[in-house]
Amino acid sequence: MKERFKLPMAEEEAYAYLLAEFMVEVENRHRTFCSNEYLETQLHDIANWLTSPSSHFGIMLCGGCGNGKSTMLKAFQKLLNDLRIPKPHNDGTYGIQIVDAKYIVYQCKNNYDAYRNLIKVDMLGIDDLGTEPSEVMDYGNVYTPVIDLLTKRYEEQLFTVITTNLAPQQIRGHYGDRIADRLNEMVKKIVFNNGTYRTNISSI
């Protein structure tokens, strides 16, 4: 099995770093940070996975809208940028590229070289999995961009962080047995059971 990336620190230190970065992301959106038991559990689960041995080389943050999944992904990206952890063999430092699932589909249809680069990037964050069209047509050819990307990253055991509003049991219905089985092997699932943090925004 390919060696999985881990943070070079203890779980509690990773928790503290992630919490600090999460707070910064909340403040950057001009919101007030409020801790709660759900967030603490989520942070501990992610910190544990990032610092402990695991057969999962990816992680999936799943739950309803507005409960901090995308903010958590961006907090992890900022953590990597701030820590500047060197890669082996003097190959730069670790960083994660974050793209929206719809953007993956767009690149497949409009810039295939960029799409191929997304498939093989060392660390990839996929935001809002499940919002994208499952198939696209291009000159009579049918493509399944996200399914193909996930399949290739599964085969290569590439570090992947996914956020989705789909519940774990909805993944199989949405993507089929083949991808669901691969995701079960590929990612550790962390369910965000808390409600939206956007309830104090004026209703539309």
N, C-alpha and C positions, 0 to 999 in steps of 0.2 A: 504494500500500500504506500502511495505517495505520502511523504511527510507533510502534515498539516501545519499551517501557520498558527503560532500561539504567541500571546503577549509575553515578553520576558519579565514577568513579575508575578507576585502572589495574587490570589483572587481578590482579597480585600483591597489591595492597592489598585487593581484594575477597576473594581467597583467605584472607588473614590474618584479615579480619573474619569470614568464614564459619567458619573453623576455631575462632576464639574463641567464637562463638555455639554451635557444635556441642558444644564442650567443656562449656559451661554447661548445655546441654540434657541431656547425659549425666550430669553431676553432679546435676542436679535430679531425676533418677531414681535417685539414690543408687547409681550405678554408677561404676566406675573407668575413666577415659578412657585408651585405648591407641591410638596412631596406628599405621597400617600403610600399605603401598603402595597398597592398594585405595582406602582413604579419601583419600589424597593425590591419586590420579588423579581420583576423583570430584569432589573439591573444585576441582581445577584445571579440569576440564571445565565445571563449573557456573559458576565464576568467569569463564571465558573467554566463555561464552554470555551472561552478565549484563553484560559490558563491551564486547563486540565486535558489529559488524554481523552480522545473521543474518536470513534470511527466515522462520525459525521464531519465532512469537510465543508459544509455549508450550514446556514441557519435561516429559518423562516420565521418572521414576525407576523402573526396573523391575528385578525380581530376586526372590530367595527371601525367606522370612520372616526377620524379626529382624536384617537386615543394615544398618539405619541409614537407610532411605528416609524414614520418617515423621519421624525425628529431624532429618534434613537439611531437610525442609520446615518444621518448627517453628523450626529455626535461622535459616532465611531470613526467616520471619515476624518473629522477634525482631530480626533485623538491620534490617529496615525500620522497626520500631517505635523502635529506638534511634537510627537515623540521622535520622529525621524529614525525609525528602527532600520538599521542596515540590512540589506539582503545579503545572502551568501555570495561569496566570490566577487566582492566589490561591485555588485550590480545595482548600485543606487539604494534607495530606501523604499520601504513598503508604503503603498498608498492604494486607495480603492476608488475606482471610477463608478459613479452612480448615474444610472440612466432610467428613464421612465419606460415601462413596458411598451407603451405606444411608440416611443422613439425607436425601439428595437425593430418594430414592424416597419416604420418609416424608412430606416436605414437599409433594411433588407430590400425594399422596393426601389429606393432612390440613390443609394450609395453602397453597393454591395461590398466594396473593399472595406469600408468603415464597419459594416455589419460583421464581416469575417474577423476584423480586429477585436470587436466586442466578444466574439465567441471565445477567443483564446487569451484575453487579457488575464493577468495573474489573479487579480482580485476585482470582483464585479459586484456592484449593488444594483438590484433590479427593484425599482419602486413601483407599487400599484400593479403587481401581477394580477391578471384576470380582467383588467379594463381594456385590454387590447383585442382587436379582431383576431380570431384564431387562425384564419386563412387570408391570404391576399392573392390576387390574380395579377399576373404581369405577362402581357403578350401571350395569353392563353395558357400560361403555366401557373399551377397552384402551389403556393409556398406556405409553410407553417413556421414562421420565423422564430417565435419564442420556444416552441416545442423543439425545433432543431437546435437552437442555442443551448437549451437546457440538456438535451441529449448529449451534445458534444462536451459540455462542461462536466456532465456526469462521467462520461467515458474517460476524460482526462483528469478527473478528481481535482477540479479547479475551485478555489475558494470563492464562494458565492453567498451573498446575503440578499434575502428576498423579503419584501413587505407585500402583504396582500390583505384585502378585506374579505377574502373567501375564508370560510371556516375550513379546518383540515378535511372534514368529510365532504366538502364541496369540491375539493381539488380533483378528486377522481371523476366526478360527474362532468367537470368542466374540461379536463384535459385527457381523460381516458385512463385505463388501467396501466398502460405502459409507462406513461410519465409519472403517474401517482406512485407506482412501485419504485421507480428510480428516485423520486423525491424522498420517499420513506428511507431509503438507504443513504441518500445524499445529505439531507438537512436535519438538524435538530429543530423541532417546532416549539416556539414559545408563543403561547396564546395570550393576547392582551384582552383580558376580560373586563377591564374598566370601561366606563362610558366615555363620551367625547369630552375633550377639554374646551370645546368651543361653545358650550351652553350659555356662557355669559356674553356672547356676541349677539347683537340685535338680530332678531329673526327676519328671514326673508319671506 
